[in-house]
Amino acid sequence: GQNETPTGAINGVNVTFTSVLSPVSNTLKVFLNGQLQYQGAGVDYTLSGSTITFNSAPLSGSTVRVWYLATST
């Protein structure tokens, strides 16, 4: 997905977002309000399948966009 908006409420409480497809390993780029986020426990977010879990919930009014390569189905 290029410039995809993952599903999930941006309300200052929710930390879980889901991409349409599962990203190929090491291709996911997550942008919060246009700033690149870093993957890893204790950093900005973690990834499991197509589920992106932020370490801190994005605030209301924020934008979350993702870019990644996905295997064709």
All heavy atoms as a GROMACS GRO file, in nm:
protein
  536
    1GLY      N    1   0.082  -0.118   0.000
    1GLY     CA    2   0.000   0.000   0.000
    1GLY      C    3   0.086   0.124   0.000
    1GLY      O    4   0.180   0.134   0.079
    2GLN      N    5   0.060   0.214  -0.089
    2GLN     CA    6   0.134   0.339  -0.092
    2GLN      C    7   0.043   0.451  -0.047
    2GLN      O    8  -0.067   0.466  -0.098
    2GLN     CB    9   0.187   0.367  -0.232
    2GLN     CG   10   0.292   0.267  -0.272
    2GLN     CD   11   0.356   0.305  -0.404
    2GLN    OE1   12   0.329   0.408  -0.461
    2GLN    NE2   13   0.444   0.219  -0.451
    3ASN      N   14   0.090   0.528   0.051
    3ASN     CA   15   0.013   0.636   0.110
    3ASN      C   16  -0.124   0.588   0.156
    3ASN      O   17  -0.225   0.654   0.137
    3ASN     CB   18   0.000   0.754   0.014
    3ASN     CG   19  -0.036   0.882   0.088
    3ASN    OD1   20  -0.001   0.899   0.204
    3ASN    ND2   21  -0.107   0.970   0.022
    4GLU      N   22  -0.125   0.471   0.216
    4GLU     CA   23  -0.248   0.410   0.266
    4GLU      C   24  -0.279   0.461   0.406
    4GLU      O   25  -0.189   0.483   0.487
    4GLU     CB   26  -0.227   0.258   0.270
    4GLU     CG   27  -0.343   0.179   0.327
    4GLU     CD   28  -0.306   0.031   0.337
    4GLU    OE1   29  -0.256  -0.026   0.238
    4GLU    OE2   30  -0.325  -0.026   0.445
    5THR      N   31  -0.406   0.481   0.434
    5THR     CA   32  -0.450   0.515   0.569
    5THR      C   33  -0.497   0.386   0.635
    5THR      O   34  -0.598   0.328   0.593
    5THR     CB   35  -0.566   0.616   0.566
    5THR    OG1   36  -0.521   0.734   0.498
    5THR    CG2   37  -0.610   0.653   0.706
    6PRO      N   38  -0.425   0.337   0.737
    6PRO     CA   39  -0.468   0.213   0.802
    6PRO      C   40  -0.595   0.236   0.882
    6PRO      O   41  -0.624   0.349   0.922
    6PRO     CB   42  -0.350   0.178   0.893
    6PRO     CG   43  -0.284   0.309   0.921
    6PRO     CD   44  -0.305   0.393   0.799
    7THR      N   45  -0.671   0.130   0.905
    7THR     CA   46  -0.793   0.143   0.984
    7THR      C   47  -0.758   0.149   1.132
    7THR      O   48  -0.661   0.089   1.177
    7THR     CB   49  -0.890   0.025   0.959
    7THR    OG1   50  -0.824  -0.097   0.991
    7THR    CG2   51  -0.937   0.021   0.816
    8GLY      N   52  -0.837   0.223   1.207
    8GLY     CA   53  -0.818   0.239   1.350
    8GLY      C   54  -0.853   0.381   1.390
    8GLY      O   55  -0.826   0.476   1.317
    9ALA      N   56  -0.917   0.394   1.506
    9ALA     CA   57  -0.959   0.525   1.555
    9ALA      C   58  -0.839   0.607   1.601
    9ALA      O   59  -0.753   0.557   1.672
    9ALA     CB   60  -1.058   0.509   1.670
   10ILE      N   61  -0.835   0.733   1.559
   10ILE     CA   62  -0.731   0.826   1.604
   10ILE      C   63  -0.797   0.916   1.708
   10ILE      O   64  -0.860   1.015   1.675
   10ILE     CB   65  -0.674   0.907   1.485
   10ILE    CG1   66  -0.614   0.814   1.381
   10ILE    CG2   67  -0.569   1.006   1.535
   10ILE    CD1   68  -0.566   0.882   1.255
   11ASN      N   69  -0.787   0.873   1.834
   11ASN     CA   70  -0.862   0.940   1.940
   11ASN      C   71  -0.782   0.964   2.067
   11ASN      O   72  -0.837   0.997   2.171
   11ASN     CB   73  -0.987   0.857   1.973
   11ASN     CG   74  -0.953   0.715   2.014
   11ASN    OD1   75  -0.838   0.684   2.044
   11ASN    ND2   76  -1.053   0.629   2.015
   12GLY      N   77  -0.651   0.944   2.062
   12GLY     CA   78  -0.569   0.966   2.180
   12GLY      C   79  -0.568   0.849   2.277
   12GLY      O   80  -0.498   0.852   2.377
   13VAL      N   81  -0.646   0.744   2.247
   13VAL     CA   82  -0.654   0.625   2.333
   13VAL      C   83  -0.613   0.500   2.256
   13VAL      O   84  -0.534   0.419   2.304
   13VAL     CB   85  -0.797   0.607   2.391
   13VAL    CG1   86  -0.805   0.481   2.475
   13VAL    CG2   87  -0.838   0.729   2.472
   14ASN      N   88  -0.664   0.485   2.134
   14ASN     CA   89  -0.638   0.368   2.052
   14ASN      C   90  -0.493   0.363   2.005
   14ASN      O   91  -0.439   0.462   1.958
   14ASN     CB   92  -0.730   0.366   1.929
   14ASN     CG   93  -0.706   0.245   1.841
   14ASN    OD1   94  -0.708   0.132   1.888
   14ASN    ND2   95  -0.680   0.270   1.715
   15VAL      N   96  -0.430   0.245   2.018
   15VAL     CA   97  -0.292   0.228   1.972
   15VAL      C   98  -0.281   0.130   1.856
   15VAL      O   99  -0.174   0.113   1.799
   15VAL     CB  100  -0.198   0.182   2.086
   15VAL    CG1  101  -0.186   0.288   2.194
   15VAL    CG2  102  -0.243   0.049   2.145
   16THR      N  103  -0.393   0.063   1.819
   16THR     CA  104  -0.389  -0.044   1.720
   16THR      C  105  -0.448  -0.001   1.586
   16THR      O  106  -0.562   0.046   1.581
   16THR     CB  107  -0.464  -0.168   1.773
   16THR    OG1  108  -0.410  -0.203   1.900
   16THR    CG2  109  -0.450  -0.285   1.678
   17PHE      N  110  -0.371  -0.021   1.481
   17PHE     CA  111  -0.413   0.013   1.346
   17PHE      C  112  -0.384  -0.107   1.255
   17PHE      O  113  -0.293  -0.185   1.282
   17PHE     CB  114  -0.339   0.137   1.296
   17PHE     CG  115  -0.375   0.260   1.374
   17PHE    CD1  116  -0.314   0.287   1.496
   17PHE    CD2  117  -0.473   0.347   1.329
   17PHE    CE1  118  -0.349   0.398   1.572
   17PHE    CE2  119  -0.508   0.459   1.404
   17PHE     CZ  120  -0.446   0.484   1.525
   18THR      N  121  -0.461  -0.120   1.146
   18THR     CA  122  -0.447  -0.235   1.058
   18THR      C  123  -0.432  -0.191   0.914
   18THR      O  124  -0.515  -0.114   0.863
   18THR     CB  125  -0.570  -0.328   1.072
   18THR    OG1  126  -0.588  -0.360   1.209
   18THR    CG2  127  -0.552  -0.456   0.993
   19SER      N  128  -0.328  -0.242   0.848
   19SER     CA  129  -0.310  -0.216   0.706
   19SER      C  130  -0.395  -0.313   0.625
   19SER      O  131  -0.438  -0.417   0.675
   19SER     CB  132  -0.162  -0.229   0.667
   19SER     OG  133  -0.113  -0.358   0.697
   20VAL      N  134  -0.422  -0.279   0.500
   20VAL     CA  135  -0.505  -0.363   0.413
   20VAL      C  136  -0.440  -0.500   0.391
   20VAL      O  137  -0.505  -0.603   0.400
   20VAL     CB  138  -0.534  -0.292   0.279
   20VAL    CG1  139  -0.605  -0.386   0.183
   20VAL    CG2  140  -0.615  -0.166   0.302
   21LEU      N  141  -0.310  -0.500   0.362
   21LEU     CA  142  -0.236  -0.624   0.339
   21LEU      C  143  -0.124  -0.635   0.441
   21LEU      O  144  -0.090  -0.538   0.509
   21LEU     CB  145  -0.177  -0.623   0.198
   21LEU     CG  146  -0.277  -0.611   0.083
   21LEU    CD1  147  -0.205  -0.588  -0.049
   21LEU    CD2  148  -0.366  -0.733   0.074
   22SER      N  149  -0.064  -0.753   0.450
   22SER     CA  150   0.051  -0.771   0.539
   22SER      C  151   0.178  -0.728   0.468
   22SER      O  152   0.209  -0.777   0.360
   22SER     CB  153   0.064  -0.918   0.581
   22SER     OG  154  -0.045  -0.956   0.661
   23PRO      N  155   0.252  -0.635   0.528
   23PRO     CA  156   0.376  -0.587   0.465
   23PRO      C  157   0.484  -0.696   0.459
   23PRO      O  158   0.496  -0.778   0.549
   23PRO     CB  159   0.422  -0.475   0.557
   23PRO     CG  160   0.299  -0.432   0.631
   23PRO     CD  161   0.219  -0.558   0.647
   24VAL      N  162   0.560  -0.695   0.350
   24VAL     CA  163   0.678  -0.779   0.339
   24VAL      C  164   0.776  -0.731   0.446
   24VAL      O  165   0.786  -0.611   0.473
   24VAL     CB  166   0.741  -0.766   0.198
   24VAL    CG1  167   0.876  -0.835   0.190
   24VAL    CG2  168   0.646  -0.821   0.093
   25SER      N  169   0.848  -0.823   0.507
   25SER     CA  170   0.942  -0.790   0.614
   25SER      C  171   1.034  -0.674   0.576
   25SER      O  172   1.088  -0.670   0.465
   25SER     CB  173   1.025  -0.914   0.647
   25SER     OG  174   1.115  -0.887   0.753
   26ASN      N  175   1.049  -0.581   0.667
   26ASN     CA  176   1.138  -0.465   0.654
   26ASN      C  177   1.101  -0.366   0.544
   26ASN      O  178   1.186  -0.288   0.501
   26ASN     CB  179   1.284  -0.510   0.636
   26ASN     CG  180   1.334  -0.590   0.755
   26ASN    OD1  181   1.309  -0.553   0.870
   26ASN    ND2  182   1.401  -0.700   0.728
   27THR      N  183   0.975  -0.367   0.497
   27THR     CA  184   0.936  -0.267   0.396
   27THR      C  185   0.838  -0.163   0.450
   27THR      O  186   0.814  -0.064   0.384
   27THR     CB  187   0.872  -0.333   0.272
   27THR    OG1  188   0.746  -0.392   0.308
   27THR    CG2  189   0.965  -0.437   0.211
   28LEU      N  190   0.784  -0.184   0.569
   28LEU     CA  191   0.683  -0.092   0.623
   28LEU      C  192   0.746   0.040   0.667
   28LEU      O  193   0.846   0.041   0.737
   28LEU     CB  194   0.611  -0.155   0.742
   28LEU     CG  195   0.506  -0.066   0.810
   28LEU    CD1  196   0.388  -0.042   0.716
   28LEU    CD2  197   0.459  -0.129   0.940
   29LYS      N  198   0.685   0.148   0.623
   29LYS     CA  199   0.719   0.283   0.670
   29LYS      C  200   0.590   0.342   0.725
   29LYS      O  201   0.488   0.346   0.656
   29LYS     CB  202   0.771   0.372   0.557
   29LYS     CG  203   0.892   0.315   0.484
   29LYS     CD  204   1.016   0.320   0.569
   29LYS     CE  205   1.137   0.274   0.490
   29LYS     NZ  206   1.205   0.161   0.547
   30VAL      N  207   0.593   0.386   0.850
   30VAL     CA  208   0.476   0.445   0.915
   30VAL      C  209   0.505   0.592   0.939
   30VAL      O  210   0.611   0.628   0.990
   30VAL     CB  211   0.446   0.375   1.050
   30VAL    CG1  212   0.331   0.445   1.123
   30VAL    CG2  213   0.413   0.228   1.028
   31PHE      N  214   0.410   0.677   0.899
   31PHE     CA  215   0.424   0.821   0.917
   31PHE      C  216   0.312   0.872   1.006
   31PHE      O  217   0.195   0.847   0.980
   31PHE     CB  218   0.418   0.893   0.781
   31PHE     CG  219   0.531   0.855   0.691
   31PHE    CD1  220   0.520   0.746   0.604
   31PHE    CD2  221   0.650   0.926   0.692
   31PHE    CE1  222   0.624   0.710   0.521
   31PHE    CE2  223   0.755   0.890   0.608
   31PHE     CZ  224   0.742   0.782   0.524
   32LEU      N  225   0.349   0.941   1.112
   32LEU     CA  226   0.253   1.004   1.202
   32LEU      C  227   0.269   1.154   1.185
   32LEU      O  228   0.377   1.209   1.211
   32LEU     CB  229   0.280   0.962   1.347
   32LEU     CG  230   0.194   1.029   1.454
   32LEU    CD1  231   0.046   0.998   1.432
   32LEU    CD2  232   0.237   0.984   1.594
   33ASN      N  233   0.163   1.218   1.134
   33ASN     CA  234   0.168   1.362   1.104
   33ASN      C  235   0.287   1.396   1.015
   33ASN      O  236   0.353   1.498   1.034
   33ASN     CB  237   0.171   1.444   1.234
   33ASN     CG  238   0.044   1.425   1.314
   33ASN    OD1  239  -0.065   1.417   1.258
   33ASN    ND2  240   0.058   1.415   1.444
   34GLY      N  241   0.315   1.307   0.919
   34GLY     CA  242   0.421   1.331   0.822
   34GLY      C  243   0.560   1.294   0.869
   34GLY      O  244   0.655   1.303   0.792
   35GLN      N  245   0.574   1.253   0.994
   35GLN     CA  246   0.706   1.217   1.046
   35GLN      C  247   0.723   1.066   1.050
   35GLN      O  248   0.637   0.994   1.101
   35GLN     CB  249   0.726   1.274   1.187
   35GLN     CG  250   0.730   1.424   1.189
   35GLN     CD  251   0.769   1.478   1.325
   35GLN    OE1  252   0.755   1.412   1.426
   35GLN    NE2  253   0.820   1.600   1.327
   36LEU      N  254   0.835   1.019   0.994
   36LEU     CA  255   0.864   0.876   0.993
   36LEU      C  256   0.878   0.825   1.135
   36LEU      O  257   0.945   0.884   1.218
   36LEU     CB  258   0.994   0.850   0.916
   36LEU     CG  259   1.041   0.706   0.908
   36LEU    CD1  260   0.941   0.620   0.832
   36LEU    CD2  261   1.179   0.698   0.843
   37GLN      N  262   0.810   0.712   1.163
   37GLN     CA  263   0.816   0.648   1.293
   37GLN      C  264   0.912   0.530   1.285
   37GLN      O  265   0.933   0.474   1.178
   37GLN     CB  266   0.677   0.600   1.334
   37GLN     CG  267   0.573   0.710   1.337
   37GLN     CD  268   0.604   0.816   1.442
   37GLN    OE1  269   0.595   0.791   1.561
   37GLN    NE2  270   0.643   0.935   1.397
   38TYR      N  271   0.967   0.490   1.398
   38TYR     CA  272   1.065   0.382   1.401
   38TYR      C  273   1.006   0.258   1.465
   38TYR      O  274   0.940   0.265   1.568
   38TYR     CB  275   1.192   0.427   1.474
   38TYR     CG  276   1.262   0.536   1.398
   38TYR    CD1  277   1.242   0.670   1.432
   38TYR    CD2  278   1.344   0.505   1.290
   38TYR    CE1  279   1.303   0.770   1.358
   38TYR    CE2  280   1.405   0.605   1.217
   38TYR     CZ  281   1.385   0.737   1.252
   38TYR     OH  282   1.445   0.836   1.179
   39GLN      N  283   1.032   0.144   1.400
   39GLN     CA  284   0.977   0.016   1.444
   39GLN      C  285   1.062  -0.045   1.555
   39GLN      O  286   1.185  -0.038   1.550
   39GLN     CB  287   0.968  -0.082   1.326
   39GLN     CG  288   0.901  -0.213   1.362
   39GLN     CD  289   0.881  -0.302   1.240
   39GLN    OE1  290   0.893  -0.256   1.126
   39GLN    NE2  291   0.851  -0.426   1.264
   40GLY      N  292   0.996  -0.104   1.652
   40GLY     CA  293   1.065  -0.177   1.757
   40GLY      C  294   0.999  -0.157   1.891
   40GLY      O  295   0.941  -0.051   1.919
   41ALA      N  296   1.006  -0.259   1.975
   41ALA     CA  297   0.953  -0.249   2.111
   41ALA      C  298   1.030  -0.139   2.183
   41ALA      O  299   1.151  -0.131   2.176
   41ALA     CB  300   0.969  -0.382   2.182
   42GLY      N  301   0.959  -0.050   2.248
   42GLY     CA  302   1.023   0.059   2.320
   42GLY      C  303   1.060   0.177   2.232
   42GLY      O  304   1.119   0.273   2.279
   43VAL      N  305   1.027   0.170   2.101
   43VAL     CA  306   1.054   0.283   2.012
   43VAL      C  307   0.919   0.346   1.979
   43VAL      O  308   0.852   0.394   2.068
   43VAL     CB  309   1.134   0.239   1.886
   43VAL    CG1  310   1.181   0.360   1.807
   43VAL    CG2  311   1.253   0.154   1.925
   44ASP      N  312   0.873   0.343   1.851
   44ASP     CA  313   0.746   0.407   1.816
   44ASP      C  314   0.631   0.310   1.795
   44ASP      O  315   0.518   0.339   1.831
   44ASP     CB  316   0.763   0.492   1.688
   44ASP     CG  317   0.855   0.611   1.712
   44ASP    OD1  318   0.849   0.672   1.820
   44ASP    OD2  319   0.934   0.642   1.621
   45TYR      N  320   0.657   0.193   1.732
   45TYR     CA  321   0.550   0.098   1.704
   45TYR      C  322   0.608  -0.041   1.683
   45TYR      O  323   0.728  -0.057   1.660
   45TYR     CB  324   0.469   0.139   1.579
   45TYR     CG  325   0.546   0.123   1.449
   45TYR    CD1  326   0.537   0.004   1.377
   45TYR    CD2  327   0.630   0.222   1.402
   45TYR    CE1  328   0.610  -0.013   1.259
   45TYR    CE2  329   0.702   0.205   1.286
   45TYR     CZ  330   0.692   0.087   1.215
   45TYR     OH  331   0.764   0.070   1.100
   46THR      N  332   0.519  -0.140   1.690
   46THR     CA  333   0.555  -0.277   1.654
   46THR      C  334   0.459  -0.324   1.546
   46THR      O  335   0.352  -0.267   1.527
   46THR     CB  336   0.549  -0.373   1.775
   46THR    OG1  337   0.418  -0.369   1.831
   46THR    CG2  338   0.653  -0.336   1.880
   47LEU      N  339   0.499  -0.429   1.474
   47LEU     CA  340   0.419  -0.484   1.365
   47LEU      C  341   0.404  -0.633   1.384
   47LEU      O  342   0.501  -0.703   1.414
   47LEU     CB  343   0.488  -0.457   1.231
   47LEU     CG  344   0.422  -0.520   1.108
   47LEU    CD1  345   0.287  -0.455   1.080
   47LEU    CD2  346   0.513  -0.508   0.987
   48SER      N  347   0.281  -0.682   1.370
   48SER     CA  348   0.253  -0.825   1.373
   48SER      C  349   0.152  -0.853   1.262
   48SER      O  350   0.036  -0.813   1.273
   48SER     CB  351   0.196  -0.866   1.509
   48SER     OG  352   0.164  -1.004   1.509
   49GLY      N  353   0.196  -0.919   1.154
   49GLY     CA  354   0.107  -0.940   1.039
   49GLY      C  355   0.073  -0.806   0.978
   49GLY      O  356   0.160  -0.733   0.932
   50SER      N  357  -0.056  -0.770   0.979
   50SER     CA  358  -0.098  -0.641   0.927
   50SER      C  359  -0.137  -0.544   1.039
   50SER      O  360  -0.192  -0.438   1.014
   50SER     CB  361  -0.216  -0.659   0.830
   50SER     OG  362  -0.326  -0.716   0.897
   51THR      N  363  -0.107  -0.583   1.165
   51THR     CA  364  -0.144  -0.500   1.280
   51THR      C  365  -0.026  -0.416   1.328
   51THR      O  366   0.079  -0.469   1.363
   51THR     CB  367  -0.195  -0.588   1.397
   51THR    OG1  368  -0.307  -0.663   1.352
   51THR    CG2  369  -0.235  -0.503   1.517
   52ILE      N  370  -0.047  -0.286   1.327
   52ILE     CA  371   0.053  -0.188   1.373
   52ILE      C  372   0.008  -0.143   1.511
   52ILE      O  373  -0.105  -0.098   1.529
   52ILE     CB  374   0.057  -0.068   1.278
   52ILE    CG1  375   0.094  -0.114   1.136
   52ILE    CG2  376   0.151   0.040   1.329
   52ILE    CD1  377   0.049  -0.020   1.027
   53THR      N  378   0.097  -0.157   1.610
   53THR     CA  379   0.064  -0.115   1.746
   53THR      C  380   0.161  -0.006   1.789
   53THR      O  381   0.280  -0.030   1.804
   53THR     CB  382   0.071  -0.233   1.843
   53THR    OG1  383  -0.015  -0.338   1.797
   53THR    CG2  384   0.028  -0.192   1.984
   54PHE      N  385   0.106   0.117   1.806
   54PHE     CA  386   0.188   0.228   1.852
   54PHE      C  387   0.217   0.213   2.001
   54PHE      O  388   0.134   0.163   2.077
   54PHE     CB  389   0.116   0.362   1.830
   54PHE     CG  390   0.122   0.411   1.689
   54PHE    CD1  391   0.019   0.382   1.599
   54PHE    CD2  392   0.228   0.488   1.644
   54PHE    CE1  393   0.023   0.428   1.469
   54PHE    CE2  394   0.233   0.535   1.512
   54PHE     CZ  395   0.131   0.504   1.425
   55ASN      N  396   0.334   0.258   2.044
   55ASN     CA  397   0.367   0.258   2.186
   55ASN      C  398   0.294   0.369   2.259
   55ASN      O  399   0.266   0.357   2.378
   55ASN     CB  400   0.518   0.269   2.206
   55ASN     CG  401   0.588   0.142   2.159
   55ASN    OD1  402   0.535   0.033   2.166
   55ASN    ND2  403   0.709   0.157   2.107
   56SER      N  404   0.261   0.478   2.189
   56SER     CA  405   0.180   0.587   2.243
   56SER      C  406   0.068   0.616   2.144
   56SER      O  407   0.092   0.626   2.024
   56SER     CB  408   0.263   0.714   2.261
   56SER     OG  409   0.366   0.692   2.354
   57ALA      N  410  -0.054   0.629   2.195
   57ALA     CA  411  -0.170   0.652   2.108
   57ALA      C  412  -0.159   0.786   2.035
   57ALA      O  413  -0.131   0.888   2.097
   57ALA     CB  414  -0.298   0.649   2.190
   58PRO      N  415  -0.180   0.785   1.901
   58PRO     CA  416  -0.184   0.912   1.827
   58PRO      C  417  -0.299   1.000   1.878
   58PRO      O  418  -0.408   0.950   1.907
   58PRO     CB  419  -0.209   0.868   1.683
   58PRO     CG  420  -0.156   0.728   1.676
   58PRO     CD  421  -0.189   0.670   1.811
   59LEU      N  422  -0.273   1.128   1.891
   59LEU     CA  423  -0.373   1.221   1.942
   59LEU      C  424  -0.482   1.248   1.839
   59LEU      O  425  -0.459   1.238   1.718
   59LEU     CB  426  -0.306   1.354   1.980
   59LEU     CG  427  -0.199   1.345   2.089
   59LEU    CD1  428  -0.135   1.482   2.111
   59LEU    CD2  429  -0.256   1.290   2.218
   60SER      N  430  -0.600   1.283   1.887
   60SER     CA  431  -0.711   1.321   1.798
   60SER      C  432  -0.663   1.428   1.702
   60SER      O  433  -0.590   1.519   1.741
   60SER     CB  434  -0.829   1.374   1.880
   60SER     OG  435  -0.882   1.273   1.960
   61GLY      N  436  -0.703   1.416   1.576
   61GLY     CA  437  -0.664   1.513   1.474
   61GLY      C  438  -0.534   1.478   1.404
   61GLY      O  439  -0.496   1.544   1.309
   62SER      N  440  -0.466   1.373   1.452
   62SER     CA  441  -0.342   1.330   1.388
   62SER      C  442  -0.372   1.255   1.260
   62SER      O  443  -0.484   1.209   1.238
   62SER     CB  444  -0.264   1.236   1.482
   62SER     OG  445  -0.222   1.302   1.597
   63THR      N  446  -0.271   1.241   1.175
   63THR     CA  447  -0.283   1.160   1.055
   63THR      C  448  -0.183   1.045   1.064
   63THR      O  449  -0.070   1.063   1.109
   63THR     CB  450  -0.255   1.239   0.926
   63THR    OG1  451  -0.125   1.296   0.933
   63THR    CG2  452  -0.357   1.350   0.905
   64VAL      N  453  -0.228   0.927   1.023
   64VAL     CA  454  -0.143   0.809   1.018
   64VAL      C  455  -0.146   0.758   0.874
   64VAL      O  456  -0.254   0.734   0.820
   64VAL     CB  457  -0.191   0.698   1.115
   64VAL    CG1  458  -0.106   0.572   1.100
   64VAL    CG2  459  -0.189   0.747   1.259
   65ARG      N  460  -0.030   0.744   0.813
   65ARG     CA  461  -0.018   0.691   0.677
   65ARG      C  462   0.088   0.584   0.678
   65ARG      O  463   0.185   0.591   0.755
   65ARG     CB  464   0.023   0.799   0.577
   65ARG     CG  465  -0.074   0.916   0.566
   65ARG     CD  466  -0.198   0.880   0.487
   65ARG     NE  467  -0.281   0.994   0.462
   65ARG     CZ  468  -0.375   1.040   0.543
   65ARG    NH1  469  -0.395   0.982   0.659
   65ARG    NH2  470  -0.447   1.145   0.511
   66VAL      N  471   0.072   0.484   0.590
   66VAL     CA  472   0.170   0.377   0.580
   66VAL      C  473   0.208   0.355   0.434
   66VAL      O  474   0.129   0.381   0.343
   66VAL     CB  475   0.121   0.244   0.642
   66VAL    CG1  476   0.101   0.258   0.791
   66VAL    CG2  477  -0.008   0.194   0.576
   67TRP      N  478   0.329   0.308   0.413
   67TRP     CA  479   0.378   0.268   0.282
   67TRP      C  480   0.450   0.137   0.302
   67TRP      O  481   0.527   0.121   0.397
   67TRP     CB  482   0.475   0.373   0.228
   67TRP     CG  483   0.520   0.345   0.088
   67TRP    CD1  484   0.468   0.398  -0.027
   67TRP    CD2  485   0.624   0.256   0.046
   67TRP    NE1  486   0.534   0.347  -0.136
   67TRP    CE2  487   0.629   0.259  -0.093
   67TRP    CE3  488   0.711   0.172   0.113
   67TRP    CZ2  489   0.720   0.182  -0.167
   67TRP    CZ3  490   0.801   0.095   0.039
   67TRP    CH2  491   0.804   0.102  -0.099
   68TYR      N  492   0.425   0.039   0.214
   68TYR     CA  493   0.489  -0.091   0.228
   68TYR      C  494   0.477  -0.170   0.098
   68TYR      O  495   0.395  -0.136   0.012
   68TYR     CB  496   0.428  -0.172   0.343
   68TYR     CG  497   0.279  -0.197   0.329
   68TYR    CD1  498   0.231  -0.312   0.266
   68TYR    CD2  499   0.188  -0.106   0.378
   68TYR    CE1  500   0.094  -0.334   0.253
   68TYR    CE2  501   0.051  -0.127   0.365
   68TYR     CZ  502   0.006  -0.241   0.303
   68TYR     OH  503  -0.130  -0.262   0.290
   69LEU      N  504   0.558  -0.274   0.087
   69LEU     CA  505   0.543  -0.371  -0.021
   69LEU      C  506   0.469  -0.489   0.038
   69LEU      O  507   0.492  -0.528   0.152
   69LEU     CB  508   0.680  -0.415  -0.072
   69LEU     CG  509   0.767  -0.307  -0.134
   69LEU    CD1  510   0.903  -0.364  -0.173
   69LEU    CD2  511   0.699  -0.245  -0.254
   70ALA      N  512   0.380  -0.548  -0.041
   70ALA     CA  513   0.305  -0.664   0.004
   70ALA      C  514   0.318  -0.774  -0.098
   70ALA      O  515   0.332  -0.748  -0.218
   70ALA     CB  516   0.157  -0.628   0.024
   71THR      N  517   0.314  -0.897  -0.049
   71THR     CA  518   0.316  -1.009  -0.143
   71THR      C  519   0.182  -1.016  -0.212
   71THR      O  520   0.078  -0.984  -0.154
   71THR     CB  521   0.342  -1.142  -0.070
   71THR    OG1  522   0.244  -1.157   0.034
   71THR    CG2  523   0.481  -1.145  -0.009
   72SER      N  524   0.180  -1.051  -0.339
   72SER     CA  525   0.053  -1.062  -0.411
   72SER      C  526  -0.021  -1.186  -0.362
   72SER      O  527   0.038  -1.283  -0.321
   72SER     CB  528   0.077  -1.068  -0.561
   72SER     OG  529   0.166  -1.172  -0.591
   73THR      N  530  -0.154  -1.175  -0.362
   73THR     CA  531  -0.235  -1.286  -0.313
   73THR      C  532  -0.294  -1.365  -0.427
   73THR      O  533  -0.306  -1.317  -0.537
   73THR     CB  534  -0.348  -1.234  -0.223
   73THR    OG1  535  -0.423  -1.137  -0.297
   73THR    CG2  536  -0.293  -1.172  -0.097
   0.00000   0.00000   0.00000
